[in-house]
Every structure is written in C-alpha cells, then in structure tokens.
Amino acid sequence: MATVVVLWAGAKRVDAQLADQVPEVLEEVGVTEHLNAKLPLDLEFRDEDGNWVELGSFFGGERPVILTLNYYRCPMLCGLMLNGVVDGLGEMSWTPGAEFEIVTISINPLETPELARAKKQNYLKRLERPAAAKGWHFMTGRELEIKRLAETLGFSYTYDPVSQEYAHAATIFVCTPDGRVARYLYGIEYPAKRLKFALMEAAEGTIGSTLDQLILYCYHYDPTNRRYTPVALNIMRLGGGATALILGISLGIFWIREWRRKKRVEEQAA
C-alpha cells in the first residue's frame, strides 16, 4: 500500500512539474465543441484566385462540408493534418465536389491567395484526383473574419512571436449542408471509415448507399474515444431483422413448393 502511495505522490509531482513546463502560449490553445452551432455564413474570404466569396457559397443545402483551419506556412502540424485528410480521401470512392465539399481556411491573415493556390496544387497532386479541384477550396481572409469563425467553432489558437508560428489544435470540422457543426475529428489521421461516417451523419442520410446506411446504423460516435464504435443493440436488431427476413423467405419458398406439389397431386387424381 505504501508503494502505491509513493508512486501516486510521485506521479502527482511529475504532473505538477509538467504543468509548470507547459509553454504559456499553449494555455490559450484548445477546442471547445460547439455542436450544432450555426456558422456565420455571411463571412467573406478570398479564394485561391483572389476572389472574395461568402462562406455560405459552399453551403448550398445539398452537400456536407469538411472545414479545416490551418495556415499555409505551418512548418509541421498543418501539413500532417492535411496529409492525413488526403490519405483518408484516397481510400474513399467519394470525391470533393461530388458528394461533399472541403474548405481549408488560413488562420494567418498575412497569407495570400497565391500561396493558397500553390498549396491547393500540391495537395491535389498528392490526391491524384483532378475532379477534386472544383470541390476543395483553399481560402485566406482578414483577421476579424477568421477569429469570428474560429470562435463559432470553439477553436482557440494563438500566435507565438518568439517562434513566429501559430499554435493550434489538430482538429477538422464536419458540417451539415446548411452550415451547422456536426462533428469534430481530432488528430492527424482521418481514416476513410471515420470520414465517411461523419459525412453521412452530417448529411443526415442524404448521401451513401443503402449498405452504407445499414453499416452506419450499427455504429455510433463515442466522444470519449473520439471514434465510431459498434452498437451491440443495433447490431442485434439488424441481425434479428435479417434472420426474420431470411426465415420468412425460406418459409415462403417452402409453402409455394408445397402448394404446387398438392396442386399436382390433385390434378393427377382428377
């Protein structure tokens, strides 16, 4: 028992030391989930061609939208995140511009459309899907609009003048076709299944095959583990329904065969 107490006390001291060592700049960084929050669709950002467009132009009420906040001169994290998005998309049959949209917005108000266009070309080349060009938008904007969007999403970031870099969390946002926040996905890897389920949820069943919908019925998003996990009850229900359907079909075939057999016997007796 004494050993356990010592270890616990030691762990507490280590935690305290680590807390003291956390850079002050990181204390302002994090994510507070604002699920179902309505995005400020009236905000204007510049696309990769330098045109000012409203955020709402990407939310036409038809397709869900993956929204990412990054910056294009980020030396590491943003690249890892966007590479993770590309890797997940590469495993999907769905394409930006067809089943969904992607909007990537720089949190650095000093970055330019020319830089956004160069980054778009890089990631489209990596994706190897030319049709995605019309559905993945790389944007820049003014500080007030960027901050207003980030606040709506609960996305806290800060600029570190020492390193001359932005500190921010690794998070992407999946939004409904009408511009509401549906799901937060964390980390630098976004497996195809996770992306697909989140998009289907955001679209409220308007995209995906019947089989996709059945699979999604068997899974739910676990906010603790931040992933989709099987739902035993729904799987049992689906399995029970399938069993009943198979049994009904089998009995139907048996009854039809029996009816035909009896009919042939009656005809032969006549």
C-alpha positions in Angstrom: 0.0 0.0 0.0 2.9 2.3 0.9 4.4 1.7 -2.5 1.2 2.7 -4.3 1.0 5.9 -2.2 4.6 6.8 -3.1 4.1 6.1 -6.8 0.9 8.1 -6.8 2.6 11.0 -5.0 5.5 10.8 -7.4 3.1 10.9 -10.4 1.4 13.9 -8.9 4.8 15.7 -8.6 5.6 14.8 -12.2 2.2 16.1 -13.4 2.8 19.3 -11.5 6.3 19.7 -13.0 5.0 19.1 -16.5 2.2 21.6 -15.9 4.9 24.2 -14.9 6.8 23.4 -18.0 3.9 23.9 -20.4 4.7 27.0 -22.5 2.5 29.8 -21.6 1.4 30.2 -25.2 -0.2 26.8 -25.2 -2.5 27.7 -22.4 -4.6 29.7 -24.9 -4.9 26.7 -27.3 -7.6 24.2 -27.4 -11.1 23.2 -28.7 -14.4 23.6 -27.0 -17.0 21.7 -29.0 -20.0 23.8 -30.2 -22.0 21.0 -31.8 -25.0 22.2 -33.9 -23.6 25.8 -33.8 -24.7 27.8 -36.9 -21.7 29.0 -38.8 -21.5 32.8 -39.7 -22.2 32.1 -43.4 -22.0 35.9 -44.2 -18.3 36.0 -43.7 -16.2 36.7 -46.7 -12.9 35.0 -47.6 -10.6 35.2 -50.7 -10.3 32.0 -52.8 -7.1 30.8 -54.4 -7.9 33.0 -57.4 -8.1 36.1 -55.3 -11.9 36.5 -55.4 -13.9 37.4 -52.3 -16.6 34.9 -51.7 -19.1 34.3 -48.9 -18.6 31.3 -46.7 -22.2 30.5 -47.4 -21.5 29.8 -51.0 -20.0 26.5 -50.0 -23.2 25.5 -48.1 -25.9 25.1 -50.7 -28.0 22.8 -48.7 -27.0 19.8 -50.8 -23.6 18.5 -49.7 -21.9 18.3 -46.3 -18.6 20.3 -45.8 -15.3 19.4 -44.2 -13.9 22.6 -42.8 -10.2 22.9 -41.7 -8.4 25.8 -40.1 -4.7 25.8 -40.9 -2.1 28.1 -42.2 0.0 27.5 -45.3 3.5 28.3 -44.0 3.0 26.0 -41.0 6.2 24.0 -40.6 4.7 20.8 -39.4 1.3 20.2 -37.9 -0.9 21.7 -40.7 1.0 19.6 -43.3 0.5 16.5 -41.2 -3.2 17.2 -40.8 -3.9 17.9 -44.5 -1.8 14.9 -45.5 -4.0 12.8 -43.2 -7.1 14.2 -44.9 -5.6 13.3 -48.3 -4.8 9.8 -47.2 -8.3 9.3 -45.9 -9.8 10.6 -49.1 -7.6 8.4 -51.2 -9.3 5.4 -49.6 -12.8 6.6 -50.4 -14.7 6.4 -53.6 -16.3 9.8 -52.9 -14.8 12.9 -54.3 -14.8 16.6 -53.2 -17.2 18.5 -55.4 -19.5 15.5 -55.9 -20.6 14.0 -52.5 -19.1 16.8 -50.3 -17.0 19.9 -50.2 -13.8 20.8 -48.4 -13.0 24.3 -47.3 -9.5 25.0 -45.9 -9.0 28.5 -44.4 -5.7 30.0 -43.3 -5.7 31.4 -39.8 -2.8 33.7 -40.8 -4.3 37.0 -42.2 -1.0 37.8 -43.9 -1.0 34.8 -46.2 -2.0 35.4 -49.8 -4.2 33.7 -52.5 -1.0 32.9 -54.4 0.2 30.8 -51.5 -3.2 29.2 -51.1 -3.2 28.3 -54.8 0.2 26.7 -54.6 -0.9 24.6 -51.6 -4.0 23.5 -53.4 -2.0 22.3 -56.3 0.3 20.4 -54.0 -2.5 18.5 -52.2 -4.4 17.9 -55.4 -1.3 16.4 -56.9 -0.9 14.2 -53.9 -4.6 13.1 -54.0 -4.3 12.2 -57.7 -7.9 13.0 -58.4 -8.3 16.0 -60.7 -12.0 16.2 -60.3 -11.5 17.3 -56.7 -10.2 20.7 -57.9 -13.7 22.0 -58.0 -14.6 20.8 -54.5 -11.6 21.6 -52.4 -11.2 25.3 -51.7 -8.2 27.0 -50.2 -9.0 30.3 -48.7 -7.4 33.3 -47.0 -9.0 36.1 -45.1 -8.9 39.1 -42.7 -8.2 38.7 -39.0 -11.7 39.7 -37.8 -13.5 37.2 -40.0 -11.0 34.4 -39.2 -11.4 35.0 -35.5 -15.2 35.1 -35.7 -15.3 31.8 -37.5 -12.8 30.2 -35.0 -14.9 31.4 -32.1 -18.0 29.9 -33.5 -16.2 26.6 -33.9 -14.7 26.8 -30.4 -11.3 26.7 -32.0 -8.7 28.6 -29.8 -5.3 29.4 -31.4 -2.6 31.9 -30.7 0.4 33.4 -32.4 3.8 32.9 -30.8 6.0 35.9 -31.6 9.1 34.0 -30.4 8.8 31.2 -32.9 6.8 33.3 -35.3 4.4 30.4 -35.6 0.7 29.8 -34.7 -0.1 27.3 -32.0 -3.4 25.4 -32.6 -5.1 22.1 -32.1 -5.2 19.3 -34.7 -8.9 19.2 -35.4 -11.1 19.2 -38.5 -14.8 20.0 -38.5 -17.6 18.2 -40.4 -20.6 20.5 -41.1 -24.1 20.0 -42.4 -25.2 21.2 -45.8 -26.9 24.1 -44.3 -23.9 25.2 -42.2 -24.2 23.7 -38.8 -21.3 22.0 -36.9 -22.0 18.2 -36.9 -18.8 16.6 -35.8 -15.2 17.3 -34.6 -12.5 14.9 -35.7 -9.2 15.1 -33.9 -5.6 14.1 -34.7 -3.5 13.9 -37.8 -5.0 10.7 -39.2 -8.5 10.6 -40.6 -9.3 7.0 -41.8 -11.7 6.7 -44.6 -14.4 5.0 -42.5 -14.3 7.8 -39.9 -14.6 10.5 -42.6 -17.4 8.7 -44.4 -19.5 8.1 -41.3 -19.0 11.7 -40.2 -20.1 13.0 -43.7 -23.1 10.6 -43.7 -24.1 11.8 -40.3 -23.8 15.5 -41.3 -25.8 14.9 -44.5 -28.5 13.2 -42.4 -28.8 10.2 -44.6 -28.9 12.1 -48.0 -25.6 10.5 -49.2 -24.3 7.0 -49.1 -25.7 3.7 -50.4 -28.3 1.6 -48.6 -25.5 -0.6 -47.4 -23.6 2.4 -46.1 -26.7 3.5 -44.1 -27.1 0.0 -42.6 -23.4 0.0 -41.6 -23.8 3.4 -40.0 -26.8 2.2 -38.1 -24.5 -0.4 -36.4 -22.0 2.3 -35.3 -22.2 5.4 -33.2 -19.7 8.2 -32.4 -18.0 7.7 -29.0 -16.9 11.2 -27.8 -14.7 9.7 -25.1 -12.6 7.6 -27.5 -13.3 10.1 -30.4 -14.1 7.3 -32.9 -17.0 5.4 -34.3 -17.7 2.2 -32.3 -20.1 -0.7 -32.9 -23.5 -0.5 -31.1 -24.3 -4.0 -29.9 -28.1 -3.4 -29.6 -28.4 -2.1 -33.2 -26.3 -4.9 -34.5 -28.6 -7.4 -32.7 -31.6 -5.7 -34.1 -30.2 -5.7 -37.6 -29.2 -9.3 -37.2 -32.6 -10.2 -35.8 -34.3 -8.4 -38.7 -32.1 -10.2 -41.2 -32.8 -13.5 -39.6 -36.5 -12.9 -39.7 -36.3 -11.9 -43.3 -34.4 -15.0 -44.3 -36.7 -17.2 -42.3 -39.7 -15.6 -44.0 -38.3 -16.0 -47.4 -37.4 -19.7 -46.7 -40.9 -20.4 -45.3 -42.4 -18.6 -48.3 -40.5 -20.8 -50.7 -41.4 -23.9 -48.8 -45.1 -23.0 -48.8 -45.1 -22.3 -52.5 -43.4 -25.6 -53.3 -45.9 -27.4 -51.0 -48.9 -25.7 -52.6 -47.6 -26.6 -56.1 -47.0 -30.2 -55.0 -50.5 -30.5 -53.7 -51.9 -29.0 -56.8 -50.1 -31.5 -59.0 -51.4 -34.4 -56.8 -55.0 -33.1 -57.1 -54.6 -32.7 -60.9 -53.3 -36.2 -61.2 -56.1 -37.7 -59.1 -58.7 -35.9 -61.2 
